[in-house]
């Protein structure tokens, strides 16, 4: 059986394992900052700078932004080809 990993799980797990600082924006506009401690199908546990852990329901999350660019994705197999825009 070919077992594919969910892109969301790969992204969150990479951020968790690398202890990458993240900003989590909620649908109501609130910004939370910390590191992803754990996650499951419904929740993300975020550890703040004060070491307090917050449980955030995924349905309340709008955006997760890593503080370090280029983190959170699966390892790259090489440089990406240049993007083409409609104006080219």
N, C-alpha and C positions, 0 to 999 in steps of 0.2 A: 504494500500500500504506500503510495506517495504522500508523505505527510508534509504539507506546506505550513509555514509559520505565518501568522497574521502580521501584516506590516505594522500595525499599531503595537503589538506585543514586542516585535523586534526593536522598534524605536524606543519604547519605554524601558525595555530590558537593557539596552545599550546605555541609555542615560543612567539607569540605576547602577549597573556594574562599573561604569567609569566615574561614578560619583560626580556627574556633571551638574553644576548649578543650573537651575531652570527658572523661568518665569512662567507661571500658569495664569492665564487670563480666563476669568469666568464669564458666562453669558451676560451677567449683570454689570460687567465692566471692572470688577475688582481684580487687582493683580496680586498674586501670591508668589513669593520667592523662596526657594529652598532647593533641596535635593530629593529625588524620588527614592523613598525608602522601600516601597513595595507597591504592587498593584495586582488587581484581579479583573474579572470580567466587568465589574461594576464600579470599582473604586480605585483611587490612587492615594497612597499615603505619602505626604510631603513633610519632610523634616526641615524646619526653618533654621535660621542662623542661631536662634536661641535654644535649639535642640528640641523644641516643642514639635510634636507630630500632629498634623491635621489630616483628617479623612475627608477626601473630596470625591463626591459622586461624579462619575464620568459624564453623565448627562448635563452637568452644570459647567463643564469645561468647554471653552471656545477654542483656545489656542495654547500650545505648549511650545515655548521658545528656549532652546539651549543657550546658555550664556556664551559658550565657545562655538563659533561657527564651524560647520563641518562635522559636528558630532551627532549621534543619535541614529545614524543610518547603518545599514549593513556595510561591511568592508567593501571598498571599491576595488574593481578588478583592473583599474587603470584610469587614465584621464578621460573625461567625458568629451564627446564631440561638441563643437561650438553650436549654440542655439541659433536658429534662423527665425527672424521676425518677418511679419508680412511686408514691411517696408523694404526688404532686401530683394 
